Amino acid sequence: MTPIPAIAQNGPTGIAFAYAAEQGSGMCTGGNPTATLDCAREKCTESGALAADCARIAWCFPAGWSFVVGVMHKEGIHWSEFSCGWPSREAALAAAEVRCDLAHREYIQDCVVGGLWDEDGNEVAVE
């Protein structure tokens, strides 16, 4: 057998999110799920959250388009919900619209897109 040389990854990358309710969040991109989730957790702590509170929320490979929505319960508590792996900007925004459809979430008073990332992990404006 002839050894095959290693090839650098030029293809798709993954995306990971970590979140600590009411404290902070973190996002990283990379090819290894464990390392990328660890990176997201570290960034969550850099935003002021305790490491023990930074839960690994999502990993998608390939990353696709991703979003976070901010949700406000009628009783005043709030949290973020993350979703990744969408094939396009339009698909991600349509999914966020469904997630925020208050007709199906009667206990929610408000829900808005708080962040949108492209397939390379770059944050893009929500219009």
C-alpha positions in Angstrom: 0.0 0.0 0.0 1.2 3.5 -0.8 0.6 6.2 1.8 -1.8 8.9 0.8 -0.7 12.4 1.7 -2.8 14.5 4.0 -4.8 17.2 2.4 -5.8 20.4 4.1 -9.5 21.0 4.5 -10.8 23.4 1.9 -14.4 22.1 2.0 -17.2 22.8 4.3 -16.7 23.7 7.9 -18.9 23.2 11.0 -20.4 25.7 13.4 -20.9 25.4 17.2 -22.9 27.4 19.7 -22.6 27.5 23.5 -25.1 29.4 25.7 -25.5 30.4 29.3 -29.0 31.7 30.0 -29.0 35.4 30.8 -25.2 35.4 31.0 -23.7 35.0 27.5 -23.0 32.9 24.5 -20.2 31.9 22.1 -19.9 30.7 18.5 -17.0 29.1 16.7 -16.4 27.4 13.4 -14.1 24.5 12.7 -13.9 20.9 11.3 -13.7 19.0 14.6 -17.0 18.9 16.7 -15.3 18.5 20.1 -12.7 21.3 19.5 -15.3 23.6 17.9 -17.8 23.1 20.8 -15.0 23.7 23.3 -14.1 26.9 21.5 -17.7 28.1 21.6 -17.9 27.3 25.3 -14.7 29.3 25.9 -16.1 32.2 24.0 -19.2 32.0 26.1 -17.1 32.4 29.3 -15.3 35.3 27.7 -18.7 37.0 27.4 -19.0 36.9 31.2 -20.7 33.6 31.9 -19.4 30.9 34.2 -17.9 27.9 32.5 -20.3 25.5 34.3 -23.2 27.5 32.9 -22.1 27.5 29.3 -24.0 24.6 27.7 -23.1 23.2 24.3 -26.2 24.0 22.4 -25.7 23.2 18.7 -23.2 21.7 16.2 -23.8 21.6 12.5 -21.6 20.2 9.8 -21.6 21.6 7.3 -22.4 24.8 9.0 -24.9 26.2 6.6 -26.7 29.3 7.5 -27.4 29.8 11.3 -29.6 32.1 13.4 -30.4 32.8 17.0 -33.8 34.1 18.2 -34.4 35.9 21.4 -37.5 34.7 23.2 -39.5 36.6 25.9 -42.0 34.6 28.0 -45.2 36.4 29.1 -43.9 36.1 32.7 -40.7 38.0 31.9 -38.1 35.3 31.7 -36.1 35.3 28.4 -33.7 33.0 26.6 -32.1 32.4 23.2 -32.7 29.6 20.8 -30.1 28.6 18.2 -30.5 26.8 14.9 -27.9 25.9 12.2 -27.4 24.0 9.0 -29.8 25.9 6.8 -29.1 25.8 3.0 -29.6 29.5 2.4 -30.2 32.9 4.0 -33.8 32.7 2.9 -34.3 29.2 4.5 -32.7 30.3 7.8 -34.9 33.4 8.0 -38.0 31.4 7.1 -37.2 28.9 9.8 -36.7 31.7 12.3 -40.1 33.1 11.3 -41.7 29.8 12.0 -39.9 29.5 15.3 -41.2 32.9 16.3 -44.7 32.4 15.1 -46.6 33.4 18.3 -49.8 31.6 17.0 -48.0 28.4 18.0 -46.4 29.7 21.2 -49.2 31.3 23.3 -46.9 31.6 26.3 -44.4 33.9 24.4 -44.8 37.6 24.4 -42.0 38.4 22.0 -39.5 36.6 19.7 -37.0 38.2 17.3 -34.0 37.2 15.3 -31.0 38.3 17.2 -28.2 37.1 14.9 -27.7 35.5 11.5 -24.5 33.8 10.3 -23.5 32.7 6.8 -22.1 29.3 5.9 -18.6 30.5 6.7 -19.6 31.7 10.2 -19.6 35.4 9.4 -22.3 37.4 11.1 -24.5 39.2 8.6 -27.2 41.9 9.0 -30.8 40.8 9.5 -33.0 43.0 7.3 
